């Protein structure tokens, strides 16, 4: 039952919600008017009924008093036959009296009309006594009046005491029928009021239903359609078959939606094409690009920025950019970002070193993004440049200039000092001293020339110049180097050994550059090997490790070994750096510190790497591999990768 009532209530609520505000106000006004009219009508009916009841009461009281006066002497004489005849004549002469009952002092009924004696004795309806108030006999001169409802209307009951010479003889009960004219008028007024009330509400309900079907529903459909159009759903259509102005309005709405749908499709195609162009352009930019809105939400990010910030595989679009930036970047740019988004500044630039995801240095440029009128800030464009190489080059350049300046200062200072001494005190010096000064100047000049030549050689190698690689006979190159350093080795008492494998194939390389590599390595070996030591040059072809590497390019290994002072483990990592010299630690020999840096660059030009194995006090071995020259194919651009 409760579920049924709840369902009915929800149905009524839903039905009521379908109506417009105007319809609800009209219904409320109609309800108020109908209730006021009904109230007035029922007030009038009630007034008529009260007047009729009052008249019936007065009539019944007067009639009862009249009858009581006439029958009281007869009852006192106990002449009940006359009482019955008189009462019957009176009852027959008027239609206003419904009944007449006579009761004794105790209330027992002994005669009644339209009842007679046998009925009085046997009828269940009147066999009981009349219940009267206890003090009724004391106030017997005052009739008692009340009403009761019957099928024919409201009957007025009048109880008149019967007294004779002050003696209480009983009571006369008379029932007065309602006034027929008043009853008819009252019923008619009530029926008309109910009919008017029902008619008004039937008209209101019919009007509401017609309004809902013909006006409210189409207007609601139009409202829903307009909201859908405003939300971007241009596929919305209204299919109500209406005529007139509403039908024309619905038809025009459908035509408008169809045009907007076609226009949207065209715009989507154009926007998609432009977006694809923009994304392609942004993705091909070498610098990182991140576009954010004023609330710091990422709108666009290109692959370069993802790589720099380590965002590969992470979904950062739509997220707060500050939650995904490296800690160093977040600390540096958080406040400027908010200030630029608020329009306080137009741009800002930062240079930030990073350690995660890899060690690098980046330059970040923040720029405002304005609307078409260039009046308000719509977002911030973040440009990220990886300047690690630039920083390294600047640092290397500064280091290089500093080192070159330092290395040039020493020989120039020595040359200047000895020349000034010769110029100022030449006549006071002996021939042997002047000769010694000139030898020193010549030695420092040679040292200065070597330094300048090494700097020029290293500069050419690092400039990116391409060298043509061809087949080189290593045996010939080694023979030439040995002839060059044979005399120097003999003077120092060092044994120079050559171990070249027979029938050694040609290797891919540049003859002059390889001569320079061998010269540097052999020269260093002789320089750091004591008298009685050995320096060996070995070359042999490497054998493939297994048959699975049959496609691997064959290689030839070149080794330069000595029994010199060796290189400490802490120096081996920096031995190929520019201007790094072992003698800086042992303070025994001089050099420019560029030889091994030149060797490394030359070997890298040959797509290989130079390695070393060294032990202090035992000796050092440098070795590198070169690809075997293939006469049947072009070798430029097809060299093996560095090992």
Protein Blocks (a to p, Z undefined) as FASTA:
>chain_A
ZZmmmmmmmmmmmmmmmpcfklmmmmmmmmmmmmmmmmmmmmmmmmmmmmmmmmmmmmmm
mmmmmmmmmmmmmmmnopaklmmmmmmmmmmmpckbmbdcdddfkopafbdcfbdfklmm
mmmklmpccdddfklmmmmmbccddddddfkbccddddddddeehiafbdcdddddddfk
lmmmmmmmmmmmmmmmmmmmmmmmmmmmmmmmmmmmmmmmmmmmmmmmmnopakbccfbd
cehjllmmmmmmmmmmmmmmmmmmmmmmmmmmmmmmmmmmmmmpmbdcddddfkopafbd
cfklmmmnopghiafehpafklmgcfklmmmmmmmmmmmmnopambdcdddddfbfbdcd
ddddddddddfkomacfbdcdddddfklmmmmmmmmmmmmmmmmmmmmmmmmmmmmmmmm
mmmmmmmpcfklmmmmmmmmmmmmmmmmmmmmmmmmmmmmmnopacddddddfklmmmmm
mmmmmmmmmmnopacdddddehiacddddfklmmmmmmmmmmmmmmmpcehiacdddddd
dddfbfklmmpccddddddddfbebpafklmmmmmpghiafklmnomagcehlmmmmmmm
mmmmnopacdddddehibccdddddddddfkbcfehpaccdZZ
